[in-house]
């Protein structure tokens, strides 16, 4: 059951390059996990804005989960893989140059 229709991204319940059909219930669970990851990134953003010590650890953990779920949902999530790599590179460079707390 689709929540929205998109001509650009067809509705699919397939994972792992179409090799596994998660079904409607399974894909809803995956969607819920994506929502939790999105809220977790907001939480990490709060940590960055308020200069909390834990923001780096939280962002790395969140990005690791995001990367795993991007790999599960490929090829549709290929831009998510790129975004996750950019985030991790930024964190590594930030450790060296101390741009953010």
C-alpha positions as MATLAB code, in Angstrom:
seq = 'XXXXXXXXXXXXXXXXXXXXXXXXXXXXXXXXXXXXXXXXXXXXXXXXXXXXXXXXXXXXXXXXXXXXXXXXXXXXXXXXXXXXXXXXXXXXXXXXXXXXX';
ca = [
       0.000    0.000    0.000;
       1.525    3.275   -1.133;
       1.348    6.420    0.976;
       2.199    8.635   -2.000;
       2.589    7.966   -5.700;
       5.707    8.982   -7.585;
       6.436    8.667  -11.271;
      10.168    9.008  -10.554;
      10.417    6.249   -7.949;
       8.081    3.318   -8.461;
       6.599    1.595   -5.405;
       8.541   -1.523   -4.609;
       8.796   -3.963   -1.735;
      12.047   -5.424   -3.046;
      15.352   -5.232   -1.146;
      18.917   -6.299   -1.945;
      18.790   -5.275   -5.616;
      15.348   -6.850   -6.003;
      16.411  -10.280   -4.732;
      14.271  -10.201   -1.572;
      10.612   -9.249   -1.438;
       9.883   -7.761    1.993;
       6.164   -7.470    1.290;
       3.997   -4.535    2.291;
       4.437   -5.093    6.035;
       8.194   -5.488    5.713;
       8.630   -2.380    3.622;
       6.556   -0.409    6.143;
       8.926   -1.549    8.884;
      11.872   -0.428    6.741;
      10.119    2.917    6.247;
       9.612    3.260    9.999;
      13.300    2.577   10.562;
      14.144    5.297    8.002;
      11.911    7.685    9.950;
      13.712    6.823   13.190;
      17.073    7.410   11.482;
      15.854   10.800   10.233;
      14.783   11.824   13.746;
      18.112   10.575   15.089;
      19.924   12.885   12.662;
      17.817   15.774   13.997;
      18.891   14.751   17.509;
      22.556   14.732   16.394;
      22.030   18.156   14.831;
      20.800   19.388   18.197;
      24.020   18.042   19.711;
      26.071   19.947   17.141;
      24.171   23.212   17.641;
      24.443   23.018   21.427;
      28.095   21.865   21.379;
      27.447   18.602   23.194;
      30.382   16.232   23.558;
      28.404   13.256   22.257;
      27.475   14.616   18.814;
      30.371   12.928   17.007;
      29.666    9.495   18.476;
      25.931    9.846   17.851;
      26.455   10.958   14.260;
      28.828    8.084   13.529;
      26.371    5.523   14.955;
      23.408    7.053   13.115;
      25.370    7.205    9.864;
      26.404    3.558   10.261;
      22.744    2.520   10.591;
      21.812    4.747    7.662;
      24.581    3.208    5.553;
      23.403   -0.323    6.390;
      19.828    0.497    5.411;
      21.021    2.212    2.242;
      22.905   -0.954    1.297;
      19.773   -3.037    1.934;
      17.669   -0.766   -0.271;
      20.069   -0.325   -3.197;
      19.912    0.739   -6.005;
      17.265    3.341   -5.109;
      19.328    4.599   -2.164;
      22.641    5.126   -3.963;
      22.572    8.863   -3.205;
      22.111    7.993    0.468;
      25.327    5.970    0.338;
      27.104    9.023   -1.098;
      25.608   11.266    1.612;
      26.729    8.863    4.336;
      30.278    8.804    2.973;
      30.325   12.621    2.867;
      29.155   12.782    6.497;
      31.856   10.340    7.613;
      34.558   12.201    5.662;
      33.407   15.455    7.280;
      33.643   13.880   10.749;
      37.146   12.586   10.027;
      38.264   15.978    8.717;
      36.575   17.729   11.634;
      38.652   15.639   14.042;
      41.757   17.009   12.324;
      40.732   20.641   11.738;
      38.226   21.172   14.606;
      35.649   23.076   12.551;
      32.906   22.144   15.018;
      33.421   21.798   18.792;
];
